[in-house]
Amino acid sequence: MNTPHWSIFIDACLTNNFVLAYFLGLCPFLGVSGKLATATRMGAAVTFVMLISSMSAFCIQTLLARLDVTYLRLIAFIAVIATTVQLVEMFIKKTSPVLFRSLGIFLPLITTNCAILGLALFQTNKNYDFSQSVVYAAGAGVGFTLALVLMAGLRERLELANPPDIVQGTALTLILAGLLSVCFMGFAGLAS
C-alpha cells in the first residue's frame, strides 16, 4: 500500500477518530474524562498499549499468514493486548500509586477496550506494513488522547457553570460527547 505516513496519522487521529467517529473505547472516554490530569495519563497508557499491540499484531498476522492459520488471529490479538495491559498496570502501580488509584477500574478495562482490538483488526484488514502500522497506532493513540483531553476540559469547565437540573450529570456528558462527535465530522474532508 502506497499511502503516505502523514495521511495515515491524520486519518487515525482526526478523520476516523476511534472514539468520536467509530465510537470505540467509550467506557474510558466517559469514565476517566472527569479530570484533565487523569484523562491525559489514561490517554498516554492507551497510546502505549496501542503501539505495542499494533507492532505485535503485525508480527502475529505475518506469522499466522505464513502458517496458514489466520483464523487464530482474534485469539492471538486478545492475548497480546491482555498481556500488554497487565504490564502497563504493574508499571503504573509501582511508579505512581496515586495515578493507579485515580484510574481505578478503568486501567484493567483497557484490556477489553474495543478501540485497541479494533486497531489491530483495522490495520491488518488495511494491509499496512510495519511502519504504517506503527504510524496508524500512534495516530489512533493521539486521537484517543485528544478526545479524552477535550472531554475532560469541557467537563471541568462545566463544573463552574450552572446547567439546568434536567441535563446535569450523565445527560450533559452524553450531550457533550455527541457534540464533540459532530465537530469531528468536519474533519471528514481531510480524508481525500
N, C-alpha and C positions, 0 to 999 in steps of 0.2 A: 504494500500500500504506500502511496507516494504523498500522503497528507503531511504538510509541514507541522513541526512540533508546536509552534506558537498557536496554530489553528486548533490543534487537539487540546491544548491547555485552555484556551478561551472557551471552546465548546464545553469542556467538562466543568469549568469554573462558573461561567455565566449563562451561556446559551441553554445548556441542558444541565443545569444545577441539580444535583441529586435530590436535594431537599425541596427546592421550590419549583422544579419543573417535573421531576419524576416522582415526587412525594415519597422518597425512600429515606429512612432514618428519622422519622418524625418523633419517635419516643425520646431520644436525647435532645432533639430540637426543641420540643415543648417542655421537657422536664428540666433541662440544665440551663436554659436560656434566661433564668431569672436574674442572674448577676453577671456582669461583664467579665470579671476575672475568671469565674468558673467556666463560662462559655468559651473563653479563649483557650484555657487549658484543655478542656474537653475537645475542642477543635484540633488542638495540637496532637492529642492522643489518637484521635480518629484518623488524622492525616498520617501519622506514623504507621498505624495499623494498615491503612490503605496502601501505603508504599510497600511495606513488607509483603502484604497479601498479594499485591499486584505482581511483584517480582517472583514470588513463589508460584502464583497461578500460571505465569508464563512458562516457568520451568516445568511445572506439573503437566500443563497442557502439551508441551513438547514431548515429554516422556510418555504420556498416555497415548499420544498420537503415534509415536514410534512403536509402541507395544500393541497398538490397535485395540485399546480398551478405554476409549473416550467416555464410555458410559459410567466410568468411575469418577469422572471429573467433579461432580457435585459433592460427593462424599469427601474427596481429597481436599477440595477448597474449604469445606466446613472445618475439617480437621486442622488445616493450616491457620485459619482465622481464629479458631478457639485457642490454639497454642500461642499465637502471637498476642492475643488479648491477655492471656494468663501471664505472659512475660511482662507486658506493659503494666498490668495490675500489680505484680510483685515489685516492679521497679518503682512505681509511684508510691506504693505503701512504704517502701524503705526510704526513699528520698524525700517525700513530702506527705507525712501523715495527715496534715491539715487538708491538703488537696484531696487525699484519698477519702477522708470523711465527708468533705463537701460534695464530691461526686457521687458518693453513696452507691445506690444500686445501679446507677446509670453506667458506671465503669464496666461491671461484668456484662451489662446489656449490650456492650459493643459487639460481643460475640454473636448475638442474634440480630445485630443491626443489618437490615436488609440492604443498606447502601453499600456495605463492604462486600457482601456476596454479589450484589448487583454489579459492582465494579469488576470483580473477577469474571463474571459471566459476560458482561458487555465487551470487555477488552478481548476476550477470546473469540467472541462472535464477530468482532470487527477485524479480526486477524491482524492485530497490531504486533509489530516486532518488539524486542525487549525495550529499546529506548522509547518508543512510542507508548508502551505500556506504563513505563515509569512516569512519563510526562502526563499521561492520562490520569494516573493515580494522584500525582501532585496537584493537577488542576481540580480534580474531584475533591481532594482534601482541603484545598484553599477555598473552594466554593462552599463546602460544608462549614468550614470555619467562618467564612463570610456571612453565611446565613445565620449561624448561631450568634455571632457578634452583633449583627444588625438587629436581630430579635431581642437580644439582651439589652442593647442600647435603648430600644423602644420601650421595653418593659420597665427599665429603670427610670426612664423619663416619665412614664405614666404613673409611677408611684407618687410623683409630685403633683399630678393632676387630680381632678375630682370628677371622674366619669359618672354617668347615671348608674343607679343601682342595678338596672336590668342588664347592663353589659359588663359589669365588673367580674373579675376572676377569669375563669376558663373561656367564657364567651368572648371577652375582649382579646384574649390571647389568640383564639382561633380567627377572629376578625383580622387581627394584625398579620397573622400567618397568611391568610388569603390575600390581603393587600400586598404583602411582600411578593407573593407568587405572581400576582398580576403585574407588579412592577418589573419582575424578571422576565416576563413575556416580551417586554420591549427589546430584550437582547436577541430575540429570535432572528432578527435581520442580520446579525453578525455571522450566522452560520454559512451564508452563501459567499 
